[in-house]
Amino acid sequence: MVRLTIDLIAKSRNHFKKKRGLSFPHYLKTLTHLHFSSRNIDDIGDLSMCRNLTVLYLYDNHITQICNLGFASNLTHLYMQNNEITHIDNLSNLQRLSKLYLGGNRIAVVEGLEQLRELKELHLENQRLTPGEKLLFDPRTLISLAESLCVMNISNNNIDDLRDLAVLKELQRFSATDNKLQNIENPLFDTLNHQCLSFQKTHLQELEDVFSHWPQLLQMELDGNPVCKIPKYRDHLITACRNLEVLDGREINELTRQFLINWKASKESKKKKTIKQLLITYPLTDDFDTDQGPGHIHTNMQRWKPQQPLRVQKLKIL
């Protein structure tokens, strides 16, 4: 068991190099960067003497819990990726934190960040989740980050829905590669011509709705999701994200964007004209019973009975 303590810092040649007239306690007070990655650390001890710490590197260790960092009110960068952390907690005092790296841990719920009003980057990729589990988001945390978060990485976390993230209106860079964003089927009832139709709504349309809430988005990565295989996937997202500069590692040409925007506007205009013409040609009547809910068609026609096979009819005659 290796615990990060003041004594461990004192024994580290990379940190304390005694200068003339500089005591160790004084050195700790002036310390701003602490490098203890890949040191087999599994616990964080009392580091309260490092009151001016701004950057802490603890990645590639065996830490199971974020603790004893309440003193670090000046901390701006925290690197704790590739540990054994299961919960995000004990960070409420780090109100100046701007970058938080927690990728490669065992976190199942993104929570406990309500007080981090200056957080700009949140990295949560590659959580080691149990089979069938996906990364979830506490709405309170998302709302609290809505005005500050600019960069988010949630790649490879079995995520199949992004609608909860729509509140993050300041996002500029977003990565959600290797997840499970895919097609879904929802029933939709069309009252035109008194018929109930089945309509397949793709998750791509839901993505467009989410991204329309991110006007600042400049760079996005969605490679490795089933939704990427939908025809014209790239075209749809380019028109939905008007300021997007890079999609899946490829730059977006402004002339291409303008062409796609004009094409979409033309297509929508034709669609509206078609619907208007159908409504004129086939006006809604009382045959559609709105009291029974969408998709219910009221009719006085007798129930249709399937005709019996000819062979059965001959047997009855005999």
N, C-alpha and C positions, 0 to 999 in steps of 0.2 A: 504493500500500500504506500503510495507516494502522495503526500499532501503539500499543496503549494502554501508555503508560509514565509515569514520574514527570514527565518533561518535558512531556508532553501535559497532565497535570493542572495543572502550573504555568502553562501558557498559557491554561487555561480560566478565563474570567471567572466562570463559574457556581460555581467551587470556591474557588480561593485568593484571598481578599481579605485582604491583609496588615493585620494589626492591630498596634497599638503594642506593641513588645517581643516579638512572636510571629514566630519564624523559620519558614521553609518546612518544614524537617525536623520541627519541633515540631508544626506544623499537620498534617502527614501522620500523625503519631502519634495525634493526637486525632480524625482523620477516621473517621466511622462509616458514612456513606452516600456512595456514589460513583455518579453519574449520567452514563453515557456511552452512552445508547441513540441509535439512528439517527445514528451518526457515521461510517459507512463503515469501521468497525474490522474488520480481518480477523485480528488476532493480539493476544495478551495478553503484554506484557513483564513485567519485574521490578517488582512492586508491593510488595515485602516491607517497605518502610518504613511501609505502611499496616497496621500490625499489629493495630489495633483495629477494622478494617472489619467491619461486621455485615450491611450490605445492599449488594448490587452489581447495578446495572442495566446490562445489556449487550444488551438485546433489539433487534431490527431492525437488525442489523449483517451482516457477512459472515464471521464467525468460523467456522473449520473444525475447530478442536480446542480442547477444554477443557484449559488448561495454566497453569502458573505461579501456581496458587492454593494451593499447599501451605502457605504462610505464614498463610493466613486461618483460623486455628483458631477465631476468634470469629464467623465468618460464619454467619448464620442464614437469610438469604434470598438466593437467586441467581436472577436473571431473565435467561435466555439464549434465549428463544423467538425464532423467525424468524431463524435464522442458517443456517449450512451445516454444522452438526455431524453427523458420521456415527457417532461412537462415544461412549459415556459412560465416561469414564476420568479418572484423576488427581483424584478427589474424596475419596480415603480419609482425608485429614487434616481434612476439614471435618466433624468429628464433632458439631458443634453445629447443623448445618444442619437446619432444620425445614421449609422450603419451597423446592422446586426446580421451576423452570419451563423446560421444554425443548420445548414445542410448536412445530410448524412447522419442524422441522429435517429431517434425512435419516437418522434413527436407525432401524435395523432390529431391534436386539436391546436389550432393557432389561437391563443388566448393570452390574457395577462399583459397586454401592451397598451392598455387604455391611457396610461400616464405619459407615454412616450410621444409627446406632441411634436417633437422635432425629428422623428425618425423618417429618413428619406429612402433608405434601402433596406429591404428585407429579403434574405436568401434562405429558402427552406427546401431546396431541391433534394431528391433522393432519400427521403425518409425510409427507414427500414421498418415497414409496417407489417403486421401479421396478415396472412393470406385473406383476401376479401375485404380488407380495411382500406379506407381512403382518407386523405387529409381533409379535415373539416375546419371551418372558420367560425369563431364566435362573432356574432353581429356587432357586439359592443366594441370589440377590438377594431373591426373594419371601419365602423363609424368614426372612431377616434383617430384613425390614420387617414381619413378621407382628405384632409386638407394638407397633408405633408408628404405622404409616400409617393416617390417618383420612380423607384425601381423595385420590381418584384420578380422573384424566381421561384416557381413552384413545380418545376419539372419532375417527371417520374414519381408521381404520388397517387396514381390511380384515380385522378380527378375526372369526373364525367359531367360537371356542370360548373359554369363560371358566373351564373347570374348573381350570386351573393356579392361578387366583387365589383359590381357596377358602381358602387358608391365611391370607389377609389378614383375620383375624377382628375387627380393630378398626375396619374401614371404617365411616364414617358418611355420607359423600357419595361417590357413584360415578356417573360419566358415561361411557357407551360408545355414544353416538349415531352414526348413519350408518356402521355396520359391516355385517357379513354374518352375523349371528346368525340362523339360519333352521332350517327343518325338515330332518331327516335321516331316512333309512330304515334300520332295523336288522332283521335276521331274528330272530324270537322264536318258539320252538316251544312249542306248547301240547299237553300229553299227554292232556288230557281228551277222552274219546270216541275215543281212538286216532287223532287226526288232527293233522297238522302245519299250523299256521296262520301266516299272515303278519301281522306286527304293525308298525304305523308308530309309531315313537317320535319325538316331537317334541323339538326342542332346548329347548322351553319347560320340559319336565320336567328337563332337565339344568340349566337356569337355576335352577329351584326348588331343586335339590340344592345348587348353589353358594351361593345366597342364604341357605339354611338355616344356613350356617356363618358368616353375618355378623349376629349378633344386635344389633349396635349401629347397623345401617343405618337412616338417617333420610330420606335423599333419594337418588333414583336417576333417571337419564335414559337411556332406551333408544330414543328416537324414531329413525326412519329405518332400523330393522332389519326384515327380512322376518318375524321372529318376532312382531312387533307386530301382524301381520295375522291371527294365529291367533284364532279365536273365544274369547271370555272370557280373553284374554291378561291384561288388567288384573286381573280377579278372581283368577286363579291366583297372580299375584305378590303381591297384597295379602294373601292367606292364607299365602303362604310367608314373607313378611317382616313379622312381627308388630308391629315398632316403626316401620315405614315411615310417614313423614308426607307425603311428596310423591313422586309418580310421574309422570314425563314432564311436569312443570310444573303438575300438578293435585294439590291437597291431597286427602288421604284422610279421609273422614268416619268417625269411630269407630263409629257405628251401622252403617254399611255394612260395615265390617270385621267386626264381630261377627256380622252376618247371614251373611256369606260363610263365616266360620269354622264356624258352625253348619251351614250347608248342606253344606259339604265333609265334615264329620264324619258327617252323616246319609247322604251318598252313599257314603262309605267303609264304613259299617256295613252298608248294603244290599248292597254289592259282596261283602263277606265272607260274608254269609249265602247269597248266590247261589252262590258258589264252594263253600261247605260242602255245599249241597244237591246240586250237580253231582257232587261227590266221592262222596256217598252213593248217588246214582242210577247213576253210571257209575264204579265203582271201577276202579283201575288193575289190569291183569292182566299175565300173562307175555307177552302179545302185543307189549308195548312192550319192545324190546331195549335195555336201558340200556348194555350193553357197546359198542354201536355209536355211542354219543353221542346228544345230543339231536336229536330229529326223525326218528330211524330207527325205522321200524315193521316188526316181523317178522310175516310172514304166510305161510301155506301155500297160499294161493289161486294158481291157475294164472294166468300172465300173460294178460291180456286182449288179444284180437286184434280189431282193428276189422273190422266186417262189410264185405265187398266190395259195391260198388254193384250193384243189381239188374241193370243193363245188362250188367256183366261176367259175372255168373252165367249169364245167358241165352246169351251168346256161348260159354261153356264147354260148355253143354249141347248146343248146335248142333254 
